[in-house]
Amino acid sequence: MTINADGLLSVIDTATNAIVADVAVAGASVVAASPDGTRVYVRDSLRTRSV
């Protein structure tokens, strides 16, 4: 997972290293994945969370 300058979180297929989706997360400062990889948590500049 990466966040680019446009505020998009790129979801990457680790088997192919290809970007499979972009999700808008403007203002994100921290991104973490659950241990099983089924969820992503994003903290934005207002300290709210998105899943």
N, C-alpha and C positions, 0 to 999 in steps of 0.2 A: 504494500500500500504506500502510495506517495500522495502528497498534496502539492499541486502545482501553483504557480503564481496567480492563476485565475480563480483559485478557491475550489478546485475540483479534486476530489479524492479519486485516484485511479485504482481500480481493482485489477489485480494482475493474476492471471492463471499461472501458477508456479510450474506446471508441467510444460508449458509452452513459452513462458515469459512474455506473453501477449497481454495487452490491456483488453479486458473484456467488458468494462463498464466505467463510466465516470459519474460520480455523484457530487452534486453541489454541496459544499460545506464551507461557505465563505466565513472567514474569521476564525477558522479552526486553529487551535494552538497545540492540541495533543490528540493523538489517535492511538488506540490500542485495540488489539483483537483478543477475543476470548480464547482460552487455551485449546478448545476444540475447533476453532476457526469458523464457527457458524455465525458469529456476531462481531460487529465492529462498533466501538464506542468512540465518540468524538466530543471533545470539550472545546467550546468556542470562547471567544473573548469575554462573553458574559457569564462564563462558567456554567452554561447549561449543557445538557447531554443529548445526543441523538443516537439512534440505533438504526 
